[in-house]
Amino acid sequence: MTYNEYVGHIKCLIIGSGPAGYTAAIYAARADLNPVMYTGIVPGGQLTQTTEVDNFPGYPTGITGPLLMEDLKLQAERFGTDVRFGYVTKVLFSKEGGVHQVEIDGTKTFTADTVIIATGATAKWLGLPSEEKFNGFGVSACAVCDGFFFKGQDVAIVGAGDTAAEEATYLAKLCRKVYMLVRRDEFRASKAMVNRVMKTTNIEVLFNTETLEIIGDQTGVTGLRTFDREKEEEGRTLAVTGFFVAIGHQPNTALFSDQLDMDSAGYLITQANSTKTNIPGVFACGDVQDHQFRQAITAAGTGCMAALEAERYIAAKEDLATVHQPVQETI
Ligand code: NDP
């Protein structure tokens, strides 16, 4: 790494400002690790792009995603977290557990004893203008978060993997009817998940079907136009009020390639029941290491774990330094 302006050494750096990052910050700050957080280009993370959050414990009447993230930020700052708007552009981790070098915005570099990675994952979208227009107003990438708002209504879900299958069956329990749009003539999901979908009477699977456009008005989504890939012509128009996209997520880990162990999809691999990565002093929490649950509360839980593990790591390092300190001769 080329050194830019060197801006000093810190005990704990947190990369990312979603529920995992802020929870790690609250715990690290209370443990006197004086954490510095770099927020990334979307401060607050994925939740700032949602509307109502009804399933985060402690908010009996619900809260909006942006307000929840603002509350978490205030709580982290109350204990002294230094929250900075900026982007980590390069990292150089020490394999031997020494200090880690981090470059910010391509202009400055500092070193850190511990790094907590909470960079999250980004939902993949179809890329339709109408999808963007109604995002948060009937369009969602999380059935578990937003399905409740469509109780008793007709909805559609796009995707054919395990996530789409799981979310379709979840929605089927709440909604009157679920249309599942599968672009090929077969699922990608496991047999067990497919069986569950096929057995659910209020799910209608439309194979060889793509989405042409999501239709709506000032009230939100009112329907969608589909394309029949087999007939190569416009297909059915479906009257739905909710449109769920479940075509996979991309973990935000490009920065760490070649340095941290990842699975084939790019999620960081952590040790069992721990947030430890393969590099001593580097911890990962939240969606960047979890493709299964992906909830704000599970991200927050692993953020807490990461801070506790960082604290223990630093304490052990300091103990070791004390043990190896040469005894000062006194006169
Ligand atoms: P996957 O990558 O497995 O599946 C994505 C699905 O979306 C595929 O069916 C793909 O279609 C479809 N798709 C992609 N792009 C488009 C598009 N533009 N238009 C329409 N459809 C599209 O992602 P998942 O999130 O489902 O799963 C990720 C990983 O997590 C997997 O390993 C999965 O097994 C795992 N998982 C496990 C669960 C469990 O064990 N309970 C629950 C959820 C996930 P195509 O098939 O044609 O490529």
Residues whose N, C-alpha, C, O or C-beta is under 5 A from the ligand:
A	BS01	NDP	L126 G159 A160 G161 D162 T163 A164 E166 R183 R184 R188 A246 I247 G248 H249 H291
